[in-house]
Amino acid sequence: MELSIIYRDENFIAIDKPSGLLVHRTSLDTQATEFALQILRDQIGLNVHPCHRLDRPTSGILLFALNPEALKYAQKEFAERRVEKTYHAIVRGWPEGTGTINYDLRSEENRELIQNAVTEFRCLAKSEIDLPIGRYSAARYALLELIPTTGRKHQLRRHLAHIRHPIIGDTRHGDGVQNRFIREHFDCNRLLLHATRLCFKLPSSNHLCEIVASADDSFESVSRRLRLTLPQD
């Protein structure tokens, strides 16, 4: 496998991670043999350090540092919420046009810890598919732009499930009936969540670095078939 490199300078490199690829080795899946960190390291012949998390089923922008100093800088920027992140997702139902989900989440690593979590969302498109699902005569979907202002684990997936508009393909927090429907009728076996934009200040200047990754072919294919259009640059 060769990864798509979408940005590189002396300190950072960003890839467009495919859905289903782990960032690094983990005890959660001891059978996995491919990892973004190792593939990228071998591809460019340099050690790389992940600056943030991206869930295995999520596709899109994944930033790596090329040296320890850049890693320390990036981790501080993420921790202090100075990095702007934008995602796109396809969800069940028709959410309101815009809104804020301010809903605390229990830490998945420490069940004693309750963490503040905030997500902004904007509905970009809606569609209705004339096929029965469950007790409904038609299936409704929406394309959302999501901006997390905090970075909790599985935040977007958990927040959308909380407002009863789960992300399609989410096997942990989503709607099993909807997921089966999409698999059977639209041949989709992935989480429909894509990291589209990352913006942060470069350490060596005051210039903003903006990295953009359009949705991949699998996301776009389902979008078209559901009559939802993802904005393109």
Secondary structure, 3 states (H helix, E strand, C coil): CCCEEEEECCCEEEEEECCCCECCCCCCCCCCCCEHHHHHHHHHCCCCEECCCCCCCCEEEEEEECCHHHHHHHHHHHHCCCCEEEEEEEEECCCCCEEEEECCEECCCCCCCEECCEEEEEEEEEEEECCCECCECCEEEEEEEEEECCCCCCHHHHHHHHCCCCECCCCCCCCHHHHHHHHHHHCCCCCCEEEEEEEEECCCCCCEEEEECCCCHHHHHHHHHCCCCCCCC
